Every structure is written in C-alpha cells, then in structure tokens.
Amino acid sequence: MEIATFGNGCFWCTEAVFQQLKGVEKVESGYAGGHVENPTYEQVCTATTGHAEVLQITYDPQQISYEELLRVFWETHDPTTLNRQGNDVGPQYRSVIFYHNEEQKQLAENYKLALDESGAFDDPIVTTIEPFTNYYPAEKYHQNYFLRNGSQPYCAFVVRPKVDKFRKVFKDKLKPEYS
C-alpha cells in the first residue's frame, strides 16, 4: 500500500469522491501543512494554523496508479482559485499536493506543467506541490461525512453534484458497489 495526500477544498466533498475508486483502501479526512500540532477543526477554520483540509489516501498501486489519483485530483476541483473552492474560502481550502517521495513530486510537477501548457484552464494553476511534513486526522464526525449525512443540505447541494459528475467521468474506475 502507498499513501497520497491531497488538499482540494472541503474534505467532505473530496473524501466522497476518492472513496469510490477501485484500489483505494482507505480515505481519511485530516489537516496537513501547518505549524499547529493536533489542530481542531475550529482552529483550522481561523486560517491561522497554516493547515489545509486534506485527504490521506491509502491505495494499492497494483490497482490504481498515483497518476490516476492525480487525474481525479485535478478534475474534481478548480486548481486555479487561490484559497477557495466554491463558497469555501480561506487557506485551509487551498489546492495542494503533499508528496511523500521524489517520484510523487516529479509526477505531480509534470502533470501540473502539462495541464498549464495544454491550456486546459483559462487561468493559471495555483496548486502548490509541497513535501509532506505532518498530518493530523480530523475529528471523528468529519470522517465518512457524505456517506453518513448525504441528505444534509450542504451534502445535497454541494457534495452530491460533485459526486454525480465524478461518477459519470470516472465510471470505469469505480468500485463495483458504486457502479
């Protein structure tokens, strides 16, 4: 098993996407990249901890590659908005890839460069690619949030459309129970 760590907006939205991929064994919402040890959600929301809301993804590289995870990362959020995804605003919602080794760093940098050069986005990509330094799991009530709270208004109006779009685009990559 290997680990990927991505920040691409609200972890409630992105956790629901990555959980459905074949080869992904575990997705945990948490905080990374900041200077406060064991931060709480409330602390992270003050935008003073340096942490981003992230996903710690445990995956089987024999079933899904890091490149495939990067594709899902890039295609399921807007990497051109600084410290914002939709109505979620602040540095905790920044677009960031925390790499765990040189191979992940190179793959992420190459993918970002190719996207920039292709003109896939009208605006420049602001996603940062940073070394993984720390990670703290989010509180238990944040874990599996969409699966447990799918009818909650935020989930119904923000998360559900993102998940539905993801399922159409990545239908060949879904676990059987999500197909």
OpenMM code with the backbone's topology and positions (N, CA, C; nanometers):
from openmm import Vec3, app, unit

residues = "MET GLU ILE ALA THR PHE GLY ASN GLY CYS PHE TRP CYS THR GLU ALA VAL PHE GLN GLN LEU LYS GLY VAL GLU LYS VAL GLU SER GLY TYR ALA GLY GLY HIS VAL GLU ASN PRO THR TYR GLU GLN VAL CYS THR ALA THR THR GLY HIS ALA GLU VAL LEU GLN ILE THR TYR ASP PRO GLN GLN ILE SER TYR GLU GLU LEU LEU ARG VAL PHE TRP GLU THR HIS ASP PRO THR THR LEU ASN ARG GLN GLY ASN ASP VAL GLY PRO GLN TYR ARG SER VAL ILE PHE TYR HIS ASN GLU GLU GLN LYS GLN LEU ALA GLU ASN TYR LYS LEU ALA LEU ASP GLU SER GLY ALA PHE ASP ASP PRO ILE VAL THR THR ILE GLU PRO PHE THR ASN TYR TYR PRO ALA GLU LYS TYR HIS GLN ASN TYR PHE LEU ARG ASN GLY SER GLN PRO TYR CYS ALA PHE VAL VAL ARG PRO LYS VAL ASP LYS PHE ARG LYS VAL PHE LYS ASP LYS LEU LYS PRO GLU TYR SER".split()
positions = [
    Vec3(0.0831, -0.1179, 0.0000),
    Vec3(0.0000, 0.0000, 0.0000),
    Vec3(0.0883, 0.1252, 0.0000),
    Vec3(0.0373, 0.2296, -0.0624),
    Vec3(0.1056, 0.3583, -0.0641),
    Vec3(0.0091, 0.4659, -0.0182),
    Vec3(0.0639, 0.5846, 0.0077),
    Vec3(-0.0145, 0.6967, 0.0594),
    Vec3(-0.0039, 0.8143, -0.0358),
    Vec3(-0.1175, 0.8808, -0.0579),
    Vec3(-0.1223, 1.0080, -0.1300),
    Vec3(-0.1936, 1.1071, -0.0386),
    Vec3(-0.1497, 1.2320, -0.0401),
    Vec3(-0.2124, 1.3346, 0.0419),
    Vec3(-0.2440, 1.4559, -0.0443),
    Vec3(-0.3735, 1.4859, -0.0556),
    Vec3(-0.4204, 1.5957, -0.1396),
    Vec3(-0.5108, 1.6901, -0.0608),
    Vec3(-0.4971, 1.8176, -0.0905),
    Vec3(-0.5905, 1.9185, -0.0416),
    Vec3(-0.6571, 1.9815, -0.1623),
    Vec3(-0.7858, 1.9648, -0.1739),
    Vec3(-0.8562, 2.0234, -0.2881),
    Vec3(-0.9952, 2.0710, -0.2464),
    Vec3(-0.9960, 2.1542, -0.1444),
    Vec3(-1.1209, 2.2102, -0.0947),
    Vec3(-1.1707, 2.1351, 0.0263),
    Vec3(-1.2984, 2.1475, 0.0493),
    Vec3(-1.3634, 2.0850, 0.1646),
    Vec3(-1.3449, 1.9341, 0.1607),
    Vec3(-1.2950, 1.8779, 0.2686),
    Vec3(-1.2694, 1.7339, 0.2667),
    Vec3(-1.3975, 1.6517, 0.2636),
    Vec3(-1.5106, 1.7073, 0.3012),
    Vec3(-1.6367, 1.6335, 0.2887),
    Vec3(-1.6643, 1.6019, 0.1422),
    Vec3(-1.6352, 1.6985, 0.0555),
    Vec3(-1.6617, 1.6818, -0.0878),
    Vec3(-1.5658, 1.5828, -0.1513),
    Vec3(-1.4404, 1.5970, -0.1214),
    Vec3(-1.3393, 1.5177, -0.1918),
    Vec3(-1.3248, 1.3770, -0.1352),
    Vec3(-1.3511, 1.3598, -0.0073),
    Vec3(-1.3464, 1.2267, 0.0522),
    Vec3(-1.4460, 1.1345, -0.0186),
    Vec3(-1.5657, 1.1861, -0.0448),
    Vec3(-1.6710, 1.1073, -0.1077),
    Vec3(-1.6318, 1.0604, -0.2474),
    Vec3(-1.5475, 1.1371, -0.3151),
    Vec3(-1.5018, 1.1006, -0.4492),
    Vec3(-1.3981, 0.9886, -0.4426),
    Vec3(-1.2926, 1.0090, -0.3678),
    Vec3(-1.1818, 0.9133, -0.3650),
    Vec3(-1.2209, 0.7793, -0.3033),
    Vec3(-1.3195, 0.7789, -0.2122),
    Vec3(-1.3631, 0.6530, -0.1505),
    Vec3(-1.4193, 0.5552, -0.2520),
    Vec3(-1.4659, 0.6046, -0.3655),
    Vec3(-1.5344, 0.5205, -0.4624),
    Vec3(-1.4411, 0.4564, -0.5652),
    Vec3(-1.3146, 0.4914, -0.5630),
    Vec3(-1.2201, 0.4411, -0.6633),
    Vec3(-1.1698, 0.3006, -0.6330),
    Vec3(-1.1689, 0.2155, -0.7353),
    Vec3(-1.1073, 0.0832, -0.7232),
    Vec3(-0.9613, 0.1014, -0.6857),
    Vec3(-0.9140, 0.0233, -0.5913),
    Vec3(-0.7746, 0.0303, -0.5500),
    Vec3(-0.7504, 0.1219, -0.4321),
    Vec3(-0.8480, 0.2045, -0.3968),
    Vec3(-0.8357, 0.2904, -0.2790),
    Vec3(-0.8882, 0.2121, -0.1598),
    Vec3(-0.8005, 0.1885, -0.0649),
    Vec3(-0.8358, 0.1081, 0.0522),
    Vec3(-0.8935, 0.1913, 0.1656),
    Vec3(-0.8428, 0.3146, 0.1802),
    Vec3(-0.8871, 0.3980, 0.2916),
    Vec3(-0.8707, 0.5443, 0.2530),
    Vec3(-0.9682, 0.6257, 0.2935),
    Vec3(-0.9596, 0.7703, 0.2767),
    Vec3(-0.9920, 0.8310, 0.4120),
    Vec3(-0.8993, 0.9116, 0.4620),
    Vec3(-0.9194, 0.9750, 0.5914),
    Vec3(-0.9072, 1.1258, 0.5755),
    Vec3(-1.0051, 1.1982, 0.6275),
    Vec3(-1.0001, 1.3440, 0.6264),
    Vec3(-0.9100, 1.3918, 0.7392),
    Vec3(-0.8331, 1.4972, 0.7108),
    Vec3(-0.7447, 1.5499, 0.8136),
    Vec3(-0.6898, 1.6857, 0.7764),
    Vec3(-0.5830, 1.7221, 0.8455),
    Vec3(-0.5195, 1.8524, 0.8292),
    Vec3(-0.3698, 1.8317, 0.8078),
    Vec3(-0.3111, 1.9103, 0.7175),
    Vec3(-0.1678, 1.8965, 0.6900),
    Vec3(-0.1102, 2.0297, 0.6457),
    Vec3(0.0222, 2.0385, 0.6629),
    Vec3(0.0967, 2.1520, 0.6094),
    Vec3(0.1080, 2.2721, 0.6997),
    Vec3(0.0571, 2.2628, 0.8206),
    Vec3(0.0596, 2.3783, 0.9099),
    Vec3(0.1606, 2.3658, 1.0211),
    Vec3(0.1557, 2.4626, 1.1125),
    Vec3(0.2525, 2.4697, 1.2218),
    Vec3(0.1920, 2.4388, 1.3587),
    Vec3(0.0630, 2.4166, 1.3683),
    Vec3(-0.0019, 2.3869, 1.4953),
    Vec3(-0.0166, 2.2351, 1.5083),
    Vec3(0.0308, 2.1814, 1.6205),
    Vec3(0.0191, 2.0371, 1.6423),
    Vec3(-0.1221, 2.0012, 1.6853),
    Vec3(-0.1713, 1.8884, 1.6351),
    Vec3(-0.3041, 1.8368, 1.6699),
    Vec3(-0.4130, 1.9435, 1.6651),
    Vec3(-0.4271, 2.0110, 1.5517),
    Vec3(-0.5266, 2.1180, 1.5442),
    Vec3(-0.6694, 2.0645, 1.5455),
    Vec3(-0.7596, 2.1480, 1.5908),
    Vec3(-0.9018, 2.1151, 1.5837),
    Vec3(-0.9591, 2.1803, 1.4578),
    Vec3(-1.0757, 2.1360, 1.4194),
    Vec3(-1.1447, 2.1949, 1.3046),
    Vec3(-1.1650, 2.3449, 1.3271),
    Vec3(-1.2051, 2.3804, 1.4467),
    Vec3(-1.2284, 2.5211, 1.4786),
    Vec3(-1.1011, 2.6027, 1.4625),
    Vec3(-0.9877, 2.5484, 1.5057),
    Vec3(-0.8603, 2.6184, 1.4890),
    Vec3(-0.8255, 2.6336, 1.3409),
    Vec3(-0.8413, 2.5271, 1.2639),
    Vec3(-0.8080, 2.5317, 1.1216),
    Vec3(-0.8953, 2.6349, 1.0502),
    Vec3(-1.0216, 2.6459, 1.0912),
    Vec3(-1.1134, 2.7423, 1.0289),
    Vec3(-1.0765, 2.8881, 1.0574),
    Vec3(-0.9902, 2.9130, 1.1547),
    Vec3(-0.9475, 3.0515, 1.1807),
    Vec3(-0.8474, 3.0994, 1.0767),
    Vec3(-0.7963, 3.0093, 0.9941),
    Vec3(-0.6985, 3.0407, 0.8885),
    Vec3(-0.5647, 3.0879, 0.9453),
    Vec3(-0.5342, 3.0488, 1.0688),
    Vec3(-0.4085, 3.0906, 1.1319),
    Vec3(-0.3139, 2.9738, 1.1612),
    Vec3(-0.3551, 2.8515, 1.1325),
    Vec3(-0.2735, 2.7346, 1.1667),
    Vec3(-0.1785, 2.6936, 1.0549),
    Vec3(-0.2043, 2.7423, 0.9342),
    Vec3(-0.1253, 2.7013, 0.8184),
    Vec3(-0.1696, 2.5695, 0.7578),
    Vec3(-0.2639, 2.5016, 0.8218),
    Vec3(-0.3093, 2.3714, 0.7738),
    Vec3(-0.4119, 2.3852, 0.6617),
    Vec3(-0.4123, 2.2855, 0.5744),
    Vec3(-0.5156, 2.2700, 0.4732),
    Vec3(-0.6003, 2.1497, 0.5107),
    Vec3(-0.7271, 2.1533, 0.4732),
    Vec3(-0.8098, 2.0331, 0.4836),
    Vec3(-0.7598, 1.9387, 0.3750),
    Vec3(-0.7258, 1.8167, 0.4136),
    Vec3(-0.6677, 1.7217, 0.3182),
    Vec3(-0.7307, 1.5843, 0.3309),
    Vec3(-0.6964, 1.5022, 0.2336),
    Vec3(-0.7294, 1.3609, 0.2375),
    Vec3(-0.6004, 1.2819, 0.2429),
    Vec3(-0.5947, 1.1871, 0.3313),
    Vec3(-0.4846, 1.0909, 0.3368),
    Vec3(-0.5411, 0.9641, 0.2731),
    Vec3(-0.4912, 0.9308, 0.1552),
    Vec3(-0.5458, 0.8221, 0.0746),
    Vec3(-0.4491, 0.7039, 0.0756),
    Vec3(-0.4965, 0.5908, 0.1232),
    Vec3(-0.4186, 0.4668, 0.1199),
    Vec3(-0.4671, 0.3870, -0.0003),
    Vec3(-0.3744, 0.3554, -0.0898),
    Vec3(-0.4139, 0.2889, -0.2143),
    Vec3(-0.3163, 0.1789, -0.2522),
    Vec3(-0.3675, 0.0877, -0.3356),
    Vec3(-0.2893, -0.0233, -0.3867),
    Vec3(-0.2392, 0.0151, -0.5263),
    Vec3(-0.1097, 0.0417, -0.5427),
    Vec3(-0.0586, 0.0841, -0.6731),
    Vec3(-0.0694, -0.0236, -0.7811),
    Vec3(-0.1014, -0.1465, -0.7427),
    Vec3(-0.1247, -0.2518, -0.8421),
    Vec3(-0.2639, -0.2375, -0.9053),
    Vec3(-0.3525, -0.1638, -0.8357),
    Vec3(-0.4889, -0.1464, -0.8850),
    Vec3(-0.5161, -0.0057, -0.9380),
    Vec3(-0.4510, 0.0928, -0.8793),
    Vec3(-0.4686, 0.2317, -0.9227),
    Vec3(-0.3352, 0.3032, -0.9050),
    Vec3(-0.2961, 0.3755, -1.0060),
    Vec3(-0.1653, 0.4420, -1.0013),
    Vec3(-0.1761, 0.5808, -0.9388),
    Vec3(-0.0635, 0.6322, -0.8984),
    Vec3(-0.0583, 0.7687, -0.8467),
    Vec3(-0.1031, 0.8666, -0.9554),
    Vec3(-0.0657, 0.8395, -1.0809),
    Vec3(-0.1070, 0.9251, -1.1926),
    Vec3(-0.2595, 0.9288, -1.2046),
    Vec3(-0.3250, 0.8138, -1.1840),
    Vec3(-0.4711, 0.8113, -1.1896),
    Vec3(-0.5319, 0.8910, -1.0742),
    Vec3(-0.4708, 0.8826, -0.9573),
    Vec3(-0.5183, 0.9635, -0.8445),
    Vec3(-0.5001, 1.1121, -0.8746),
    Vec3(-0.3878, 1.1467, -0.9372),
    Vec3(-0.3653, 1.2862, -0.9756),
    Vec3(-0.4728, 1.3332, -1.0734),
    Vec3(-0.5089, 1.2485, -1.1683),
    Vec3(-0.6127, 1.2870, -1.2651),
    Vec3(-0.7429, 1.3182, -1.1931),
    Vec3(-0.7814, 1.2335, -1.0977),
    Vec3(-0.9030, 1.2584, -1.0206),
    Vec3(-0.8888, 1.3883, -0.9415),
    Vec3(-0.7742, 1.4086, -0.8797),
    Vec3(-0.7480, 1.5316, -0.8051),
    Vec3(-0.7712, 1.6536, -0.8935),
    Vec3(-0.7055, 1.6570, -1.0101),
    Vec3(-0.7134, 1.7750, -1.0971),
    Vec3(-0.8527, 1.7962, -1.1526),
    Vec3(-0.9252, 1.6881, -1.1801),
    Vec3(-1.0549, 1.7014, -1.2464),
    Vec3(-1.1731, 1.7194, -1.1525),
    Vec3(-1.1507, 1.7136, -1.0219),
    Vec3(-1.2637, 1.7243, -0.9288),
    Vec3(-1.2588, 1.8503, -0.8429),
    Vec3(-1.1776, 1.9468, -0.8818),
    Vec3(-1.1803, 2.0772, -0.8152),
    Vec3(-1.1231, 2.1807, -0.9108),
    Vec3(-1.1299, 2.3072, -0.8717),
    Vec3(-1.0765, 2.4147, -0.9550),
    Vec3(-0.9380, 2.4529, -0.9033),
    Vec3(-0.8327, 2.4092, -0.9722),
    Vec3(-0.6971, 2.4378, -0.9252),
    Vec3(-0.6485, 2.5782, -0.9607),
    Vec3(-0.7390, 2.6627, -1.0106),
    Vec3(-0.6994, 2.7991, -1.0492),
    Vec3(-0.7475, 2.9044, -0.9507),
    Vec3(-0.8189, 2.8641, -0.8477),
    Vec3(-0.8664, 2.9613, -0.7492),
    Vec3(-0.7814, 2.9516, -0.6234),
    Vec3(-0.7244, 3.0623, -0.5832),
    Vec3(-0.6357, 3.0655, -0.4674),
    Vec3(-0.7173, 3.0665, -0.3380),
    Vec3(-0.6909, 2.9684, -0.2538),
    Vec3(-0.7539, 2.9619, -0.1213),
    Vec3(-0.9064, 2.9651, -0.1275),
    Vec3(-0.9606, 2.8924, -0.2245),
    Vec3(-1.1060, 2.8916, -0.2391),
    Vec3(-1.1509, 2.7748, -0.3259),
    Vec3(-1.2624, 2.7151, -0.2864),
    Vec3(-1.3343, 2.6190, -0.3695),
    Vec3(-1.4818, 2.6496, -0.3493),
    Vec3(-1.5441, 2.7076, -0.4513),
    Vec3(-1.6850, 2.7455, -0.4393),
    Vec3(-1.7046, 2.8466, -0.3285),
    Vec3(-1.7988, 2.8174, -0.2376),
    Vec3(-1.8261, 2.9078, -0.1255),
    Vec3(-1.7305, 2.8885, -0.0087),
    Vec3(-1.6436, 2.7890, -0.0166),
    Vec3(-1.5474, 2.7638, 0.0906),
    Vec3(-1.4233, 2.8485, 0.0652),
    Vec3(-1.3996, 2.9452, 0.1535),
    Vec3(-1.2924, 3.0423, 0.1331),
    Vec3(-1.1961, 3.0411, 0.2509),
    Vec3(-1.0667, 3.0455, 0.2195),
    Vec3(-0.9623, 3.0515, 0.3213),
    Vec3(-0.8483, 2.9595, 0.2835),
    Vec3(-0.7317, 2.9815, 0.3426),
    Vec3(-0.6152, 2.8991, 0.3077),
    Vec3(-0.6317, 2.7518, 0.3419),
    Vec3(-0.7245, 2.7197, 0.4298),
    Vec3(-0.7499, 2.5792, 0.4630),
    Vec3(-0.8147, 2.5049, 0.3463),
    Vec3(-0.8641, 2.5785, 0.2458),
    Vec3(-0.9259, 2.5162, 0.1281),
    Vec3(-0.8359, 2.5245, 0.0052),
    Vec3(-0.7082, 2.5513, 0.0273),
    Vec3(-0.6171, 2.5672, -0.0856),
    Vec3(-0.5959, 2.4365, -0.1610),
    Vec3(-0.5550, 2.4523, -0.2847),
    Vec3(-0.5237, 2.3381, -0.3697),
    Vec3(-0.3769, 2.3038, -0.3497),
    Vec3(-0.3515, 2.1835, -0.2971),
    Vec3(-0.2144, 2.1451, -0.2634),
    Vec3(-0.1965, 1.9942, -0.2756),
    Vec3(-0.0802, 1.9566, -0.3250),
    Vec3(-0.0385, 1.8165, -0.3273),
    Vec3(0.0801, 1.8046, -0.2326),
    Vec3(0.0674, 1.7207, -0.1322),
    Vec3(0.1789, 1.6923, -0.0415),
    Vec3(0.2416, 1.5613, -0.0872),
    Vec3(0.3617, 1.5699, -0.1422),
    Vec3(0.4250, 1.4485, -0.1940),
    Vec3(0.5019, 1.3762, -0.0839),
    Vec3(0.5031, 1.2423, -0.0942),
    Vec3(0.5681, 1.1567, 0.0051),
    Vec3(0.7053, 1.1074, -0.0393),
    Vec3(0.7365, 1.1261, -0.1675),
    Vec3(0.8667, 1.0836, -0.2178),
    Vec3(0.8958, 1.1592, -0.3472),
    Vec3(1.0161, 1.1427, -0.3973),
    Vec3(1.0580, 1.2158, -0.5182),
    Vec3(0.9761, 1.1767, -0.6408),
    Vec3(0.9369, 1.0511, -0.6492),
    Vec3(0.8561, 1.0080, -0.7636),
    Vec3(0.7221, 1.0811, -0.7649),
    Vec3(0.6550, 1.0885, -0.6497),
    Vec3(0.5280, 1.1617, -0.6422),
    Vec3(0.5484, 1.3090, -0.6780),
    Vec3(0.6565, 1.3674, -0.6294),
    Vec3(0.6855, 1.5078, -0.6597),
    Vec3(0.6992, 1.5278, -0.8106),
    Vec3(0.7778, 1.4436, -0.8745),
    Vec3(0.8018, 1.4571, -1.0183),
    Vec3(0.6741, 1.4364, -1.0983),
    Vec3(0.5966, 1.3346, -1.0619),
    Vec3(0.4712, 1.3084, -1.1323),
    Vec3(0.3746, 1.4259, -1.1183),
    Vec3(0.3648, 1.4814, -0.9979),
    Vec3(0.2751, 1.5954, -0.9747),
    Vec3(0.3212, 1.7181, -1.0527),
    Vec3(0.4514, 1.7462, -1.0503),
    Vec3(0.5037, 1.8621, -1.1233),
    Vec3(0.4839, 1.8456, -1.2738),
    Vec3(0.5087, 1.7266, -1.3258),
    Vec3(0.4903, 1.7005, -1.4692),
    Vec3(0.3434, 1.7155, -1.5099),
    Vec3(0.2534, 1.6644, -1.4263),
    Vec3(0.1102, 1.6726, -1.4567),
    Vec3(0.0660, 1.8193, -1.4573),
    Vec3(0.1088, 1.8947, -1.3573),
    Vec3(0.0737, 2.0366, -1.3488),
    Vec3(0.1266, 2.1132, -1.4700),
    Vec3(0.2492, 2.0881, -1.5067),
    Vec3(0.3102, 2.1547, -1.6221),
    Vec3(0.2341, 2.1207, -1.7509),
    Vec3(0.2020, 1.9940, -1.7684),
    Vec3(0.1285, 1.9526, -1.8889),
    Vec3(-0.0088, 2.0197, -1.8952),
    Vec3(-0.0768, 2.0297, -1.7803),
    Vec3(-0.2063, 2.0975, -1.7774),
    Vec3(-0.1912, 2.2452, -1.8127),
    Vec3(-0.0931, 2.3098, -1.7537),
    Vec3(-0.0691, 2.4520, -1.7831),
    Vec3(-0.0406, 2.4726, -1.9314),
    Vec3(0.0454, 2.3889, -1.9866),
    Vec3(0.0845, 2.4037, -2.1275),
    Vec3(-0.0290, 2.3693, -2.2229),
    Vec3(-0.1207, 2.2833, -2.1801),
    Vec3(-0.2310, 2.2419, -2.2673),
    Vec3(-0.3393, 2.3477, -2.2797),
    Vec3(-0.3411, 2.4418, -2.1858),
    Vec3(-0.4482, 2.5403, -2.1857),
    Vec3(-0.5790, 2.4829, -2.1350),
    Vec3(-0.5725, 2.3759, -2.0572),
    Vec3(-0.6928, 2.3111, -2.0045),
    Vec3(-0.7759, 2.4073, -1.9202),
    Vec3(-0.7094, 2.5038, -1.8576),
    Vec3(-0.7777, 2.6023, -1.7748),
    Vec3(-0.7530, 2.7413, -1.8307),
    Vec3(-0.8523, 2.8277, -1.8194),
    Vec3(-0.8386, 2.9650, -1.8682),
    Vec3(-0.7403, 3.0457, -1.7833),
    Vec3(-0.7343, 3.0143, -1.6562),
    Vec3(-0.6457, 3.0851, -1.5638),
    Vec3(-0.5300, 2.9954, -1.5230),
    Vec3(-0.4215, 3.0547, -1.4732),
    Vec3(-0.3070, 2.9729, -1.4297),
    Vec3(-0.3428, 2.8838, -1.3103),
    Vec3(-0.2803, 2.7693, -1.3050),
    Vec3(-0.2988, 2.6770, -1.1927),
    Vec3(-0.2200, 2.7294, -1.0725),
    Vec3(-0.2878, 2.7370, -0.9574),
    Vec3(-0.2237, 2.7876, -0.8350),
    Vec3(-0.1920, 2.6756, -0.7359),
    Vec3(-0.2198, 2.5531, -0.7729),
    Vec3(-0.1915, 2.4382, -0.6867),
    Vec3(-0.0437, 2.4374, -0.6491),
    Vec3(-0.0167, 2.4208, -0.5203),
    Vec3(0.1224, 2.4074, -0.4766),
    Vec3(0.1549, 2.2594, -0.4606),
    Vec3(0.2819, 2.2286, -0.4789),
    Vec3(0.3323, 2.0919, -0.4628),
    Vec3(0.4394, 2.1003, -0.3555),
    Vec3(0.4088, 2.0425, -0.2408),
    Vec3(0.4912, 2.0611, -0.1212),
    Vec3(0.5302, 1.9269, -0.0606),
    Vec3(0.6453, 1.9233, 0.0072),
    Vec3(0.6822, 1.7989, 0.0758),
    Vec3(0.5864, 1.7713, 0.1916),
    Vec3(0.5531, 1.6454, 0.2091),
    Vec3(0.4698, 1.6045, 0.3216),
    Vec3(0.5509, 1.6192, 0.4494),
    Vec3(0.5002, 1.6937, 0.5443),
    Vec3(0.5724, 1.7135, 0.6706),
    Vec3(0.4922, 1.6696, 0.7922),
    Vec3(0.3603, 1.6863, 0.7858),
    Vec3(0.2785, 1.6478, 0.9002),
    Vec3(0.1360, 1.6215, 0.8559),
    Vec3(0.0670, 1.5466, 0.9366),
    Vec3(-0.0730, 1.5147, 0.9091),
    Vec3(-0.1397, 1.4819, 1.0415),
    Vec3(-0.2608, 1.5346, 1.0572),
    Vec3(-0.3399, 1.5073, 1.1772),
    Vec3(-0.4804, 1.4697, 1.1332),
    Vec3(-0.5301, 1.3531, 1.1754),
    Vec3(-0.6664, 1.3149, 1.1371),
    Vec3(-0.7677, 1.4174, 1.1890),
    Vec3(-0.8693, 1.4417, 1.1089),
    Vec3(-0.9785, 1.5287, 1.1527),
    Vec3(-1.0621, 1.4545, 1.2566),
    Vec3(-1.1444, 1.5281, 1.3252),
    Vec3(-1.2319, 1.4717, 1.4261),
    Vec3(-1.3210, 1.3641, 1.3655),
    Vec3(-1.3634, 1.2721, 1.4500),
    Vec3(-1.4403, 1.1564, 1.4039),
    Vec3(-1.5648, 1.1974, 1.3256),
    Vec3(-1.6323, 1.3044, 1.3654),
    Vec3(-1.7557, 1.3420, 1.2972),
    Vec3(-1.7331, 1.3896, 1.1536),
    Vec3(-1.6075, 1.4179, 1.1156),
    Vec3(-1.5771, 1.4558, 0.9775),
    Vec3(-1.5535, 1.3334, 0.8877),
    Vec3(-1.5230, 1.2207, 0.9465),
    Vec3(-1.4904, 1.1013, 0.8685),
    Vec3(-1.6163, 1.0424, 0.8043),
    Vec3(-1.6052, 1.0048, 0.6768),
    Vec3(-1.7180, 0.9466, 0.6030),
    Vec3(-1.8409, 1.0366, 0.6067),
    Vec3(-1.8180, 1.1656, 0.6054),
    Vec3(-1.9256, 1.2619, 0.6272),
    Vec3(-2.0392, 1.2472, 0.5256),
    Vec3(-2.0051, 1.2430, 0.3992),
    Vec3(-2.1088, 1.2338, 0.2964),
    Vec3(-2.1862, 1.1024, 0.3065),
    Vec3(-2.1156, 0.9931, 0.3318),
    Vec3(-2.1827, 0.8630, 0.3431),
    Vec3(-2.2822, 0.8619, 0.4589),
    Vec3(-2.2497, 0.9337, 0.5649),
    Vec3(-2.3361, 0.9362, 0.6831),
    Vec3(-2.4399, 1.0480, 0.6805),
    Vec3(-2.4158, 1.1533, 0.6015),
    Vec3(-2.5007, 1.2727, 0.6056),
    Vec3(-2.5445, 1.3197, 0.4671),
    Vec3(-2.5647, 1.2277, 0.3749),
    Vec3(-2.5944, 1.2631, 0.2367),
    Vec3(-2.7150, 1.3516, 0.2153),
    Vec3(-2.8110, 1.3485, 0.3059),
    Vec3(-2.9308, 1.4314, 0.2885),
    Vec3(-2.9180, 1.5690, 0.3551),
    Vec3(-2.8107, 1.5901, 0.4287),
    Vec3(-2.7864, 1.7208, 0.4911),
    Vec3(-2.7762, 1.8253, 0.3793),
    Vec3(-2.8278, 1.9489, 0.3968),
    Vec3(-2.8314, 2.0462, 0.2866),
    Vec3(-2.6978, 2.0694, 0.2152),
    Vec3(-2.5876, 2.0850, 0.2881),
    Vec3(-2.4581, 2.1073, 0.2221),
    Vec3(-2.4238, 1.9888, 0.1328),
    Vec3(-2.4478, 1.8701, 0.1830),
    Vec3(-2.4182, 1.7500, 0.1037),
    Vec3(-2.5090, 1.7408, -0.0190),
    Vec3(-2.6369, 1.7690, -0.0007),
    Vec3(-2.7319, 1.7579, -0.1110),
    Vec3(-2.7038, 1.8589, -0.2219),
    Vec3(-2.6645, 1.9794, -0.1850),
    Vec3(-2.6491, 2.0855, -0.2846),
    Vec3(-2.5059, 2.1075, -0.3326),
    Vec3(-2.4079, 2.0670, -0.2544),
    Vec3(-2.2676, 2.0891, -0.2920),
    Vec3(-2.1959, 1.9580, -0.3229),
    Vec3(-2.2036, 1.8619, -0.2329),
    Vec3(-2.1283, 1.7377, -0.2489),
    Vec3(-2.1926, 1.6465, -0.3542),
    Vec3(-2.3233, 1.6265, -0.3462),
    Vec3(-2.3913, 1.5334, -0.4377),
    Vec3(-2.3654, 1.5657, -0.5850),
    Vec3(-2.3777, 1.6915, -0.6304),
    Vec3(-2.3492, 1.7191, -0.7725),
    Vec3(-2.2051, 1.6864, -0.8119),
    Vec3(-2.1109, 1.7121, -0.7213),
    Vec3(-1.9708, 1.6812, -0.7491),
    Vec3(-1.9514, 1.5301, -0.7625),
    Vec3(-2.0118, 1.4543, -0.6730),
    Vec3(-2.0007, 1.3086, -0.6754),
    Vec3(-2.0681, 1.2521, -0.8008),
    Vec3(-2.1848, 1.3048, -0.8355),
    Vec3(-2.2553, 1.2567, -0.9550),
    Vec3(-2.1729, 1.2808, -1.0810),
    Vec3(-2.1134, 1.3983, -1.0922),
    Vec3(-2.0284, 1.4308, -1.2080),
    Vec3(-1.9071, 1.3375, -1.2121),
    Vec3(-1.8442, 1.3186, -1.0960),
    Vec3(-1.7291, 1.2284, -1.0852),
    Vec3(-1.7653, 1.0881, -1.1343),
    Vec3(-1.8811, 1.0364, -1.0914),
    Vec3(-1.9219, 0.9003, -1.1291),
    Vec3(-1.9384, 0.8854, -1.2798),
    Vec3(-1.9857, 0.9896, -1.3463),
    Vec3(-2.0017, 0.9841, -1.4920),
    Vec3(-1.8655, 0.9832, -1.5613),
    Vec3(-1.7760, 1.0696, -1.5169),
    Vec3(-1.6457, 1.0836, -1.5815),
    Vec3(-1.5563, 0.9623, -1.5546),
    Vec3(-1.5628, 0.9085, -1.4340),
    Vec3(-1.4724, 0.8008, -1.3935),
    Vec3(-1.5447, 0.6673, -1.3736),
    Vec3(-1.6510, 0.6440, -1.4478),
    Vec3(-1.7317, 0.5230, -1.4270),
    Vec3(-1.6519, 0.3939, -1.4401),
    Vec3(-1.5471, 0.3934, -1.5230),
    Vec3(-1.4659, 0.2726, -1.5393),
    Vec3(-1.3671, 0.2515, -1.4244),
    Vec3(-1.3555, 0.3471, -1.3341),
    Vec3(-1.2620, 0.3376, -1.2209),
    Vec3(-1.3323, 0.3117, -1.0879),
    Vec3(-1.4649, 0.2992, -1.0907),
    Vec3(-1.5415, 0.2860, -0.9666),
    Vec3(-1.5392, 0.1446, -0.9107),
    Vec3(-1.5433, 0.1355, -0.7785),
    Vec3(-1.5627, 0.0067, -0.7114),
    Vec3(-1.7004, -0.0455, -0.7535),
    Vec3(-1.7185, -0.1773, -0.7599),
    Vec3(-1.8457, -0.2348, -0.8047),
    Vec3(-1.9675, -0.1795, -0.7323),
    Vec3(-1.9570, -0.1561, -0.6038),
    Vec3(-2.0736, -0.1096, -0.5279),
    Vec3(-2.1157, 0.0328, -0.5640),
    Vec3(-2.0317, 0.1052, -0.6388),
    Vec3(-2.0653, 0.2413, -0.6811),
    Vec3(-2.0969, 0.2494, -0.8297),
    Vec3(-2.0806, 0.1399, -0.9023),
    Vec3(-2.1046, 0.1405, -1.0478),
    Vec3(-2.2519, 0.1465, -1.0801),
] * unit.nanometer
topology = app.Topology()
chain = topology.addChain("A")
for resn in residues:
    res = topology.addResidue(resn, chain)
    for name in ("N", "CA", "C"):
        topology.addAtom(name, app.Element.getBySymbol(name[0]), res)
